[in-house]
Amino acid sequence: MNKNFFEVKNVDFSISNKTKVKNVSFSIENEGDVICLLGPSGIGKTTILRTIAGLEKIKKGTIELNGKILSSEKINLEPEDRNISLAFQDNSLFPHYTVEKNILLGSERNKEKNEKKISLKEIVDLLDIQRILNKYPHEISAGEAQRASLARSLITQPELLLLDEPLSNIDQSFKEEIQEKLKKILKILKITTIIVTHDSYEAFYLGSKCGIILNNELKQFDDPYNVYHLPNSIEVVNFLNRGTLIPAEVTSPKSLENKDLGTITGNFVKPFPIGSKVKLLVQPEDLHHDDKSNLKFDIIDRKFRGTNFIYTLKTPSNAIIPVFVHSHHIHQHEVDEKFGIKKPIHIDHIVCF
């Protein structure tokens, strides 16, 4: 049986004797894989990174990297002995060094540990920071400082890279480009990475696996597709905020009934006995627009997202349902108009709780 490249087993993550996240287990199967940890502010995501880096100790469980125990109840390797690089959200650049010198500090730290080299020029070009190399940290923006800190972490080429909200200070217009470059460089260098973020779109793009941390627990650790389409709890549904839960009754192994929508067919992710009262997850892409349908609801909001609209509908029983429509659809509707839902309604993966 092949061992995972990195593994956390039954660890309580604590800081100042306060447990932030309890009994956490997850793994990174292969060297070079990228995973993302998602959760609201203050939930303990940074504490997890600090503990993996060796800045906090554990009293329960084990943390292993490449077959070597880093932390356990009895073992705690010092941070400098872990070959792990941690980039904090606040960048932590040395104020009396130029940006270039700050980045090269990372290169000097790891100059004899890797056969696969990446040059300063390659890192600088990828992150587009040529013009700030000779400046000092106080002379650059927060976004530029974050990119400089990221460059310093990447150039160390560690066994494990830990990134705490690495793109939070970068302008939205530039963020997608940086995400693409970061994904590319991590793949080229085969750097195993854990990224902490509160941005689900960022996590779904960068991570091969995503962990959702809520209420002091790792609630779900899965492929991004499954986290989005097959959430395992109401808490995850509410955190992602990508759909709504409506009451329904299971009427057969492949159908259920809702007072407003009528019969809905599909494949249940988890089977329920016929007659069960459930909460059905309806995501924006589950329902389809049809002006000719006799199933119509009031529009109470409309959000334009460039490539699409999200219409928010209110049903007679006051359920609030979002519906996704491509922005090129012919008959756009205004708030207070009626919006038709295509029948029969079929949802490929029926998620109920």
C-alpha positions as CSV (number, residue, x, y, z in Angstrom):
1,M,0.0,0.0,0.0
2,N,1.4,3.4,-1.0
3,K,1.7,6.0,1.7
4,N,0.4,9.4,1.2
5,F,3.0,12.1,0.6
6,F,1.5,14.2,3.4
7,E,-0.9,13.1,6.2
8,V,-2.7,14.6,9.1
9,K,-4.2,12.0,11.4
10,N,-6.7,12.8,14.3
11,V,-5.0,16.1,15.2
12,D,-6.5,18.8,17.5
13,F,-5.2,22.2,16.3
14,S,-4.8,24.6,19.2
15,I,-3.3,28.0,19.9
16,S,-2.8,29.5,23.4
17,N,-4.3,26.3,24.9
18,K,-7.5,26.9,23.0
19,T,-8.6,24.2,20.5
20,K,-9.5,25.8,17.2
21,V,-10.2,22.7,15.1
22,K,-10.9,19.3,16.5
23,N,-9.9,15.8,15.4
24,V,-8.8,16.7,11.9
25,S,-7.7,14.0,9.4
26,F,-6.8,14.6,5.7
27,S,-4.1,13.7,3.3
28,I,-2.3,14.7,0.2
29,E,-1.7,11.7,-2.0
30,N,1.0,12.7,-4.4
31,E,4.0,15.1,-4.3
32,G,3.0,18.2,-6.3
33,D,-0.7,18.1,-5.4
34,V,-2.4,21.3,-4.3
35,I,-5.2,21.3,-1.7
36,C,-7.2,24.2,-0.4
37,L,-8.8,24.8,3.0
38,L,-11.9,27.0,3.1
39,G,-13.7,28.5,6.0
40,P,-14.8,31.8,7.5
41,S,-12.3,34.2,9.3
42,G,-11.2,33.1,12.8
43,I,-12.2,29.5,12.3
44,G,-8.6,28.1,12.7
45,K,-7.3,27.9,9.2
46,T,-4.1,29.9,10.0
47,T,-3.6,27.8,13.2
48,I,-3.5,24.7,11.0
49,L,-0.8,26.2,8.8
50,R,1.2,27.4,11.8
51,T,1.1,24.0,13.4
52,I,2.1,22.2,10.2
53,A,5.0,24.6,9.9
54,G,6.1,23.8,13.5
55,L,5.2,27.1,15.1
56,E,2.5,25.4,17.3
57,K,2.7,22.0,19.0
58,I,0.1,19.3,19.1
59,K,-1.0,17.1,22.0
60,K,-3.0,14.5,19.9
61,G,-2.6,12.8,16.6
62,T,0.3,12.9,14.1
63,I,1.5,15.0,11.1
64,E,3.7,13.3,8.5
65,L,5.5,14.5,5.4
66,N,7.1,12.2,2.9
67,G,7.2,9.3,5.4
68,K,8.7,11.4,8.3
69,I,6.8,12.4,11.4
70,L,6.9,16.1,11.9
71,S,4.6,16.4,14.9
72,S,3.0,14.0,17.4
73,E,2.4,13.9,21.1
74,K,6.1,13.1,21.7
75,I,7.8,14.5,18.6
76,N,8.0,18.1,17.4
77,L,10.6,18.9,14.7
78,E,11.7,22.5,14.8
79,P,10.5,24.7,11.9
80,E,14.0,25.0,10.4
81,D,14.2,21.2,10.2
82,R,11.0,20.7,8.3
83,N,11.8,22.1,4.8
84,I,8.4,23.8,4.8
85,S,7.7,27.3,3.7
86,L,4.9,29.4,5.2
87,A,3.8,32.6,3.5
88,F,1.5,34.7,5.8
89,Q,-1.3,36.9,4.6
90,D,0.5,40.0,5.9
91,N,3.6,39.1,3.7
92,S,6.3,39.6,6.5
93,L,8.9,41.2,4.3
94,F,12.0,42.6,6.0
95,P,11.6,46.4,5.9
96,H,15.3,47.2,5.6
97,Y,15.8,45.0,2.5
98,T,14.8,45.7,-1.0
99,V,12.2,43.4,-2.6
100,E,14.9,41.6,-4.6
101,K,16.9,41.0,-1.4
102,N,13.8,39.8,0.4
103,I,13.2,37.2,-2.4
104,L,16.8,36.1,-2.6
105,L,16.7,35.3,1.1
106,G,14.4,32.4,0.2
107,S,16.8,31.3,-2.5
108,E,19.8,31.3,-0.1
109,R,17.8,29.3,2.5
110,N,17.3,26.4,0.1
111,K,20.1,26.6,-2.4
112,E,21.5,23.1,-1.7
113,K,18.2,21.2,-1.1
114,N,16.9,21.0,-4.7
115,E,18.0,19.6,-8.0
116,K,15.2,21.4,-9.9
117,K,16.2,25.0,-9.9
118,I,14.1,28.0,-10.7
119,S,15.7,31.4,-11.3
120,L,14.9,34.7,-9.8
121,K,14.0,36.0,-13.3
122,E,11.5,33.2,-13.9
123,I,9.7,33.9,-10.6
124,V,9.8,37.7,-11.2
125,D,8.4,37.3,-14.7
126,L,5.7,34.9,-13.7
127,L,4.4,37.3,-10.9
128,D,5.1,40.5,-12.9
129,I,7.1,42.3,-10.2
130,Q,10.1,43.5,-12.3
131,R,9.4,47.1,-11.5
132,I,9.4,46.8,-7.7
133,L,12.7,44.8,-7.3
134,N,14.7,47.8,-6.1
135,K,12.0,49.2,-3.9
136,Y,11.6,48.7,-0.2
137,P,8.4,47.2,1.4
138,H,7.1,50.6,2.5
139,E,7.3,51.9,-1.1
140,I,5.0,49.2,-2.6
141,S,1.3,48.4,-2.4
142,A,-0.2,45.6,-0.3
143,G,-0.8,43.5,-3.4
144,E,2.7,44.0,-4.6
145,A,4.0,43.0,-1.2
146,Q,1.9,39.9,-1.3
147,R,3.4,38.9,-4.7
148,A,6.9,39.6,-3.4
149,S,6.3,37.3,-0.4
150,L,4.9,34.7,-2.7
151,A,8.0,34.9,-4.8
152,R,10.2,34.4,-1.8
153,S,8.2,31.3,-0.7
154,L,8.3,29.8,-4.2
155,I,12.0,30.3,-4.8
156,T,12.8,28.2,-1.7
157,Q,11.2,25.2,-3.5
158,P,10.2,23.5,-0.2
159,E,8.8,20.0,0.2
160,L,5.6,21.6,1.4
161,L,4.4,25.1,0.7
162,L,1.8,26.7,3.0
163,L,0.0,29.8,1.7
164,D,-2.3,31.8,3.9
165,E,-4.7,33.9,1.8
166,P,-2.0,34.4,-0.8
167,L,-4.0,36.6,-3.2
168,S,-6.3,38.4,-0.8
169,N,-4.7,41.8,-1.4
170,I,-4.4,41.5,-5.1
171,D,-6.8,43.5,-7.3
172,Q,-9.7,41.4,-8.7
173,S,-8.8,42.4,-12.3
174,F,-5.3,40.9,-11.8
175,K,-6.2,38.0,-9.5
176,E,-7.3,35.5,-12.1
177,E,-4.0,36.0,-14.0
178,I,-2.0,35.4,-10.9
179,Q,-4.0,32.3,-10.1
180,E,-3.2,30.9,-13.5
181,K,0.5,31.7,-13.1
182,L,0.6,30.3,-9.6
183,K,-1.1,27.0,-10.7
184,K,1.4,26.8,-13.6
185,I,4.5,27.3,-11.5
186,L,3.4,24.9,-8.7
187,K,2.9,22.2,-11.4
188,I,6.2,22.9,-13.1
189,L,8.1,22.7,-9.8
190,K,6.0,19.9,-8.4
191,I,5.6,21.8,-5.1
192,T,3.1,20.2,-2.8
193,T,1.0,23.1,-1.5
194,I,-1.8,23.8,1.1
195,I,-3.6,27.0,0.4
196,V,-5.9,28.7,3.0
197,T,-8.6,30.9,1.5
198,H,-12.1,32.2,2.1
199,D,-12.8,32.4,-1.7
200,S,-14.5,29.2,-2.9
201,Y,-13.9,30.0,-6.6
202,E,-10.2,30.3,-5.9
203,A,-10.2,27.1,-4.0
204,F,-12.1,25.2,-6.7
205,Y,-9.7,26.4,-9.4
206,L,-6.4,25.9,-7.5
207,G,-7.1,22.8,-5.4
208,S,-7.3,19.1,-6.5
209,K,-9.1,18.7,-3.1
210,C,-10.9,21.2,-0.9
211,G,-11.5,21.0,2.8
212,I,-14.4,23.0,4.4
213,I,-13.8,24.0,8.0
214,L,-16.8,25.1,10.0
215,N,-17.7,25.1,13.7
216,N,-14.3,23.8,14.9
217,E,-14.4,20.8,12.5
218,L,-13.3,19.7,9.1
219,K,-16.8,19.1,7.7
220,Q,-15.9,17.9,4.2
221,F,-12.7,17.1,2.3
222,D,-13.3,16.1,-1.3
223,D,-12.9,17.0,-5.0
224,P,-14.1,20.6,-5.7
225,Y,-16.9,19.2,-7.9
226,N,-18.2,17.1,-5.1
227,V,-17.9,19.9,-2.5
228,Y,-20.1,22.1,-4.7
229,H,-22.6,19.6,-6.2
230,L,-22.6,17.0,-3.4
231,P,-22.2,18.9,-0.1
232,N,-22.4,16.5,2.8
233,S,-24.2,18.8,5.3
234,I,-26.5,21.7,5.6
235,E,-23.6,23.7,7.2
236,V,-21.6,23.3,4.0
237,V,-24.6,24.3,1.8
238,N,-25.0,27.5,3.9
239,F,-21.3,28.3,3.9
240,L,-21.0,28.0,0.1
241,N,-24.2,30.0,-0.4
242,R,-24.8,28.5,-3.9
243,G,-28.4,27.4,-3.5
244,T,-31.4,27.1,-1.3
245,L,-33.1,24.4,0.7
246,I,-36.8,23.8,0.2
247,P,-39.2,21.3,1.9
248,A,-40.1,18.2,-0.1
249,E,-41.6,14.7,0.3
250,V,-39.9,11.6,-1.3
251,T,-42.5,9.9,-3.5
252,S,-40.5,7.2,-5.2
253,P,-36.8,6.0,-5.4
254,K,-36.4,8.6,-8.2
255,S,-38.7,11.4,-7.4
256,L,-40.0,13.8,-4.8
257,E,-42.7,16.5,-4.5
258,N,-42.5,20.1,-3.6
259,K,-45.6,22.3,-3.0
260,D,-44.5,25.0,-5.4
261,L,-42.4,23.1,-8.0
262,G,-44.5,19.9,-8.2
263,T,-42.8,16.7,-9.1
264,I,-39.0,16.6,-9.4
265,T,-37.3,13.5,-10.8
266,G,-33.6,12.5,-10.6
267,N,-31.1,10.3,-8.9
268,F,-30.8,10.6,-5.1
269,V,-27.3,11.0,-3.8
270,K,-28.5,9.4,-0.6
271,P,-31.6,7.2,-0.6
272,F,-34.6,8.1,1.6
273,P,-37.6,6.0,2.4
274,I,-40.8,6.9,0.5
275,G,-42.8,9.4,2.5
276,S,-39.7,11.0,4.1
277,K,-40.0,14.7,4.7
278,V,-36.7,16.2,3.5
279,K,-34.9,19.5,2.6
280,L,-34.0,19.5,-1.1
281,L,-31.0,21.5,-2.3
282,V,-31.8,23.6,-5.3
283,Q,-28.8,25.2,-7.0
284,P,-29.1,28.0,-9.6
285,E,-28.3,25.7,-12.5
286,D,-30.8,23.0,-11.5
287,L,-33.9,24.9,-12.9
288,H,-34.3,26.2,-16.5
289,H,-36.0,29.2,-17.9
290,D,-39.1,28.8,-20.1
291,D,-41.3,31.7,-21.0
292,K,-44.0,29.3,-22.3
293,S,-44.3,27.3,-19.0
294,N,-47.4,27.6,-16.9
295,L,-45.1,27.3,-13.8
296,K,-44.3,31.0,-13.1
297,F,-42.9,32.8,-10.0
298,D,-42.3,36.4,-9.1
299,I,-38.8,37.9,-9.7
300,I,-37.6,39.7,-6.6
301,D,-34.0,40.3,-7.6
302,R,-31.7,40.0,-10.6
303,K,-28.0,40.0,-10.6
304,F,-26.0,40.5,-13.8
305,R,-22.6,38.6,-13.7
306,G,-21.4,39.3,-17.2
307,T,-21.8,35.9,-18.7
308,N,-25.0,35.2,-16.8
309,F,-27.9,36.4,-14.8
310,I,-29.0,35.0,-11.5
311,Y,-32.7,35.6,-11.0
312,T,-34.1,35.3,-7.5
313,L,-37.6,34.0,-7.5
314,K,-40.3,33.9,-4.7
315,T,-42.8,31.1,-4.7
316,P,-46.4,31.3,-3.3
317,S,-45.2,29.6,-0.1
318,N,-42.4,32.2,0.2
319,A,-39.5,30.0,-0.8
320,I,-36.6,31.9,-2.3
321,I,-35.1,30.1,-5.3
322,P,-32.1,31.2,-7.5
323,V,-32.1,30.4,-11.2
324,F,-29.1,30.7,-13.5
325,V,-29.7,32.1,-17.1
326,H,-27.0,32.8,-19.8
327,S,-26.8,36.5,-20.4
328,H,-27.6,36.1,-24.1
329,H,-31.1,34.7,-23.5
330,I,-33.6,36.6,-25.6
331,H,-36.3,37.5,-23.1
332,Q,-34.7,39.3,-20.2
333,H,-37.0,39.9,-17.2
334,E,-37.2,42.7,-14.7
335,V,-37.9,42.6,-11.0
336,D,-41.6,42.2,-10.2
337,E,-42.2,40.3,-13.5
338,K,-43.2,36.6,-13.8
339,F,-40.5,34.1,-14.6
340,G,-41.3,30.7,-16.2
341,I,-39.7,27.4,-15.0
342,K,-39.3,24.6,-17.6
343,K,-41.3,21.4,-16.8
344,P,-40.9,18.5,-16.2
345,I,-38.2,19.3,-13.6
346,H,-35.3,16.9,-13.6
347,I,-32.2,17.3,-11.3
348,D,-29.4,14.8,-12.1
349,H,-28.1,14.6,-8.5
350,I,-30.8,15.1,-6.0
351,V,-29.2,16.2,-2.7
352,C,-31.4,16.1,0.4
353,F,-31.0,16.4,4.1
